[in-house]
C-alpha cells in the first residue's frame, strides 16, 4: 500500500508515520529525514538544501524529486511505501504519480493531518527546546513553513483527491492515540 501523509510542519507526521510503519510494515520515506541527514553530512545535496531551509524555504522540486525517485525505486516493497513530506506541490504530486505508475503501481491513500496555526506555533517552541531543532526556534521561519504548506501543499492534496486518490482528513489536534485509530480505520 503506497500512502502519503500530509500535514503542516509540526502536525505530528513523524509520530504517526512511526505508528503506521510498525502496524502496516510499509517502508518509510521522510524527505525531511533524508535532507537533514544530507545536511549533517555536509554533502553537496545537503549544502544546497541548507541554503533553502535556513530561510524557511522548501528545497527545489528537482532536488527533492531525484531523492524521492531513487529512494522509491531502491526501496519499494510488496507492503508499500509511506511518503512523509513529499509531494509538497502539484508538480511533485504529478511526478510521484508518474514514478509509481511507471512502476506498475499507484497511490492508495492520502492522510491529511489538520492542525490550527496557533497550535503549530506552540509545538514549534516545545520541539525547539526539547530537540534543539534550529529550524523551529525562529517564529518567522516557522510561519514561512506553515504558509508555504498552505500555499503549495494544500493544492497538491486537492490535486491528488481530484486524481481519484482516497483522502482521509483527520483533526490533528487530538491525542496521538485517537489520531492513529482514525488512520487505522482509514487504511483498512
DRENDO-1510 file (C-alpha; in Angstrom, 1 decimal, always signed):
<recs>
REC; n; res; u; v; w
REC; 1; UNK; +0.0; +0.0; +0.0 .
REC; 2; UNK; +1.5; +3.3; -1.1 .
REC; 3; UNK; +0.4; +6.0; +1.4 .
REC; 4; UNK; +1.2; +9.8; +1.5 .
REC; 5; UNK; +0.9; +11.5; +4.9 .
REC; 6; UNK; +0.4; +15.3; +4.8 .
REC; 7; UNK; +0.2; +18.0; +7.4 .
REC; 8; UNK; +1.7; +21.3; +8.1 .
REC; 9; UNK; +5.1; +21.5; +9.9 .
REC; 10; UNK; +4.7; +20.2; +13.5 .
REC; 11; UNK; +1.4; +18.4; +12.8 .
REC; 12; UNK; +2.7; +15.1; +14.0 .
REC; 13; UNK; +3.5; +13.4; +10.7 .
REC; 14; UNK; +6.7; +11.8; +12.0 .
REC; 15; UNK; +4.9; +10.4; +15.1 .
REC; 16; UNK; +2.1; +8.9; +13.1 .
REC; 17; UNK; +4.4; +7.7; +10.4 .
REC; 18; UNK; +6.3; +5.6; +13.0 .
REC; 19; UNK; +3.0; +4.0; +14.1 .
REC; 20; UNK; +1.9; +3.3; +10.5 .
REC; 21; UNK; +5.3; +1.7; +9.8 .
REC; 22; UNK; +5.0; -0.5; +12.9 .
REC; 23; UNK; +1.4; -1.6; +12.2 .
REC; 24; UNK; +1.4; -1.9; +8.5 .
REC; 25; UNK; +5.1; -2.8; +7.7 .
REC; 26; UNK; +5.5; -0.2; +5.0 .
REC; 27; UNK; +8.8; +1.4; +4.1 .
REC; 28; UNK; +9.2; +5.0; +5.3 .
REC; 29; UNK; +10.3; +7.8; +3.1 .
REC; 30; UNK; +10.8; +11.0; +5.0 .
REC; 31; UNK; +12.2; +13.7; +2.8 .
REC; 32; UNK; +12.8; +15.7; +5.9 .
REC; 33; UNK; +15.0; +13.0; +7.4 .
REC; 34; UNK; +16.8; +12.4; +4.2 .
REC; 35; UNK; +17.5; +16.1; +3.7 .
REC; 36; UNK; +18.6; +16.5; +7.4 .
REC; 37; UNK; +20.9; +13.6; +7.0 .
REC; 38; UNK; +22.4; +15.1; +3.9 .
REC; 39; UNK; +22.8; +18.5; +5.7 .
REC; 40; UNK; +24.5; +16.8; +8.7 .
REC; 41; UNK; +26.9; +15.1; +6.3 .
REC; 42; UNK; +27.6; +18.4; +4.5 .
REC; 43; UNK; +27.2; +16.7; +1.2 .
REC; 44; UNK; +26.7; +18.8; -2.0 .
REC; 45; UNK; +23.0; +18.0; -1.8 .
REC; 46; UNK; +22.9; +18.9; +1.9 .
REC; 47; UNK; +24.6; +22.2; +1.4 .
REC; 48; UNK; +22.1; +23.1; -1.3 .
REC; 49; UNK; +19.2; +22.0; +1.0 .
REC; 50; UNK; +20.6; +24.1; +3.9 .
REC; 51; UNK; +20.6; +27.2; +1.8 .
REC; 52; UNK; +16.9; +26.9; +1.5 .
REC; 53; UNK; +15.9; +25.7; +4.9 .
REC; 54; UNK; +17.8; +28.4; +6.7 .
REC; 55; UNK; +15.4; +30.8; +5.1 .
REC; 56; UNK; +12.3; +28.7; +5.8 .
REC; 57; UNK; +12.0; +27.8; +2.1 .
REC; 58; UNK; +11.4; +24.4; +0.6 .
REC; 59; UNK; +14.2; +22.6; -1.4 .
REC; 60; UNK; +13.7; +22.9; -5.1 .
REC; 61; UNK; +11.5; +20.3; -6.8 .
REC; 62; UNK; +14.2; +18.8; -8.9 .
REC; 63; UNK; +16.5; +18.3; -5.9 .
REC; 64; UNK; +13.7; +16.5; -3.9 .
REC; 65; UNK; +12.3; +14.6; -6.9 .
REC; 66; UNK; +15.7; +13.0; -7.5 .
REC; 67; UNK; +15.9; +11.8; -3.9 .
REC; 68; UNK; +12.4; +10.5; -3.8 .
REC; 69; UNK; +12.5; +8.7; -7.1 .
REC; 70; UNK; +15.8; +7.0; -6.3 .
REC; 71; UNK; +14.5; +6.0; -2.8 .
REC; 72; UNK; +11.3; +4.6; -4.2 .
REC; 73; UNK; +13.0; +2.5; -6.9 .
REC; 74; UNK; +15.6; +1.2; -4.5 .
REC; 75; UNK; +13.3; +0.5; -1.5 .
REC; 76; UNK; +9.9; -0.5; -2.9 .
REC; 77; UNK; +8.3; -3.5; -1.3 .
REC; 78; UNK; +5.2; -5.5; -1.5 .
REC; 79; UNK; +3.8; -3.8; +1.6 .
REC; 80; UNK; +4.4; -0.4; +0.0 .
REC; 81; UNK; +5.9; +3.0; +0.9 .
REC; 82; UNK; +4.8; +5.7; +3.3 .
REC; 83; UNK; +5.7; +9.1; +1.8 .
REC; 84; UNK; +6.2; +11.6; +4.5 .
REC; 85; UNK; +6.9; +15.2; +3.4 .
REC; 86; UNK; +6.5; +14.5; -0.3 .
REC; 87; UNK; +4.9; +15.7; -2.5 .
REC; 88; UNK; +4.8; +19.3; -1.4 .
REC; 89; UNK; +3.2; +20.9; -4.5 .
REC; 90; UNK; +1.3; +19.9; -7.6 .
REC; 91; UNK; +4.4; +19.4; -9.8 .
REC; 92; UNK; +5.8; +17.0; -7.2 .
REC; 93; UNK; +2.5; +15.2; -7.0 .
REC; 94; UNK; +2.4; +14.7; -10.7 .
REC; 95; UNK; +6.0; +13.5; -10.6 .
REC; 96; UNK; +5.2; +11.0; -7.9 .
REC; 97; UNK; +2.1; +9.7; -9.6 .
REC; 98; UNK; +4.2; +9.1; -12.8 .
REC; 99; UNK; +7.0; +7.4; -11.0 .
REC; 100; UNK; +4.7; +5.0; -9.2 .
REC; 101; UNK; +2.5; +4.5; -12.3 .
REC; 102; UNK; +5.6; +3.7; -14.5 .
REC; 103; UNK; +6.5; +1.1; -11.9 .
REC; 104; UNK; +3.1; -0.6; -12.3 .
REC; 105; UNK; +1.6; +0.6; -9.0 .
REC; 106; UNK; -0.5; +3.5; -7.7 .
REC; 107; UNK; -1.0; +5.7; -4.6 .
REC; 108; UNK; -3.6; +4.0; -2.4 .
REC; 109; UNK; -4.3; +6.6; +0.3 .
REC; 110; UNK; -3.6; +10.2; +1.4 .
REC; 111; UNK; -3.7; +11.0; +5.1 .
REC; 112; UNK; -4.1; +14.7; +5.9 .
REC; 113; UNK; -3.5; +15.9; +9.5 .
REC; 114; UNK; -5.1; +19.2; +10.1 .
REC; 115; UNK; -3.8; +21.4; +12.9 .
REC; 116; UNK; -4.6; +25.1; +13.7 .
REC; 117; UNK; -1.7; +27.6; +13.3 .
REC; 118; UNK; -1.7; +28.6; +16.9 .
REC; 119; UNK; -1.2; +25.0; +18.0 .
REC; 120; UNK; +1.6; +24.6; +15.5 .
REC; 121; UNK; +3.5; +27.6; +16.9 .
REC; 122; UNK; +3.2; +26.1; +20.4 .
REC; 123; UNK; +4.5; +22.8; +19.2 .
REC; 124; UNK; +7.4; +24.6; +17.4 .
REC; 125; UNK; +8.5; +26.3; +20.7 .
REC; 126; UNK; +8.3; +23.0; +22.6 .
REC; 127; UNK; +10.2; +21.0; +19.9 .
REC; 128; UNK; +12.9; +23.6; +19.6 .
REC; 129; UNK; +13.6; +23.3; +23.3 .
REC; 130; UNK; +13.3; +19.6; +23.6 .
REC; 131; UNK; +15.1; +18.5; +20.4 .
REC; 132; UNK; +17.3; +21.6; +19.8 .
REC; 133; UNK; +15.8; +21.9; +16.3 .
REC; 134; UNK; +17.2; +25.2; +15.0 .
REC; 135; UNK; +14.6; +25.3; +12.2 .
REC; 136; UNK; +11.9; +25.6; +14.9 .
REC; 137; UNK; +13.5; +28.3; +17.1 .
REC; 138; UNK; +12.6; +31.3; +14.8 .
REC; 139; UNK; +8.9; +32.1; +14.7 .
REC; 140; UNK; +9.2; +33.9; +11.4 .
REC; 141; UNK; +10.8; +30.8; +9.8 .
REC; 142; UNK; +8.1; +28.5; +11.3 .
REC; 143; UNK; +5.4; +30.8; +9.9 .
REC; 144; UNK; +7.1; +30.8; +6.5 .
REC; 145; UNK; +7.0; +27.0; +6.5 .
REC; 146; UNK; +3.3; +26.9; +7.6 .
REC; 147; UNK; +2.3; +29.4; +4.9 .
REC; 148; UNK; +4.3; +27.5; +2.3 .
REC; 149; UNK; +2.3; +24.4; +3.2 .
REC; 150; UNK; -1.0; +26.3; +2.9 .
REC; 151; UNK; +0.0; +27.9; -0.4 .
REC; 152; UNK; +1.7; +24.9; -2.2 .
REC; 153; UNK; +0.9; +21.7; -0.5 .
REC; 154; UNK; -2.9; +22.0; +0.1 .
REC; 155; UNK; -3.3; +22.5; -3.7 .
REC; 156; UNK; -1.3; +19.2; -4.2 .
REC; 157; UNK; -3.6; +17.4; -1.7 .
REC; 158; UNK; -6.6; +18.7; -3.7 .
REC; 159; UNK; -4.9; +17.6; -7.0 .
REC; 160; UNK; -4.4; +14.1; -5.6 .
REC; 161; UNK; -8.0; +14.0; -4.4 .
REC; 162; UNK; -9.2; +15.1; -7.9 .
REC; 163; UNK; -7.0; +12.4; -9.4 .
REC; 164; UNK; -9.0; +9.8; -7.6 .
REC; 165; UNK; -6.8; +9.1; -4.6 .
REC; 166; UNK; -8.8; +8.4; -1.5 .
REC; 167; UNK; -8.1; +11.1; +1.1 .
REC; 168; UNK; -8.6; +10.8; +4.9 .
REC; 169; UNK; -8.7; +14.2; +6.6 .
REC; 170; UNK; -8.0; +14.0; +10.4 .
REC; 171; UNK; -8.2; +16.5; +13.2 .
REC; 172; UNK; -4.5; +16.5; +14.2 .
REC; 173; UNK; -5.3; +18.5; +17.4 .
REC; 174; UNK; -6.2; +15.4; +19.5 .
REC; 175; UNK; -4.3; +12.7; +21.2 .
REC; 176; UNK; -1.7; +10.7; +19.3 .
REC; 177; UNK; -3.7; +7.5; +20.0 .
REC; 178; UNK; -7.0; +8.9; +18.7 .
REC; 179; UNK; -5.3; +10.2; +15.5 .
REC; 180; UNK; -3.8; +6.8; +14.9 .
REC; 181; UNK; -7.1; +4.9; +15.5 .
REC; 182; UNK; -8.6; +7.1; +12.8 .
REC; 183; UNK; -5.7; +6.4; +10.5 .
REC; 184; UNK; -6.0; +2.7; +11.0 .
REC; 185; UNK; -9.7; +2.8; +10.2 .
REC; 186; UNK; -9.0; +4.7; +7.0 .
REC; 187; UNK; -6.3; +2.3; +5.9 .
REC; 188; UNK; -8.4; -0.9; +6.3 .
</recs>
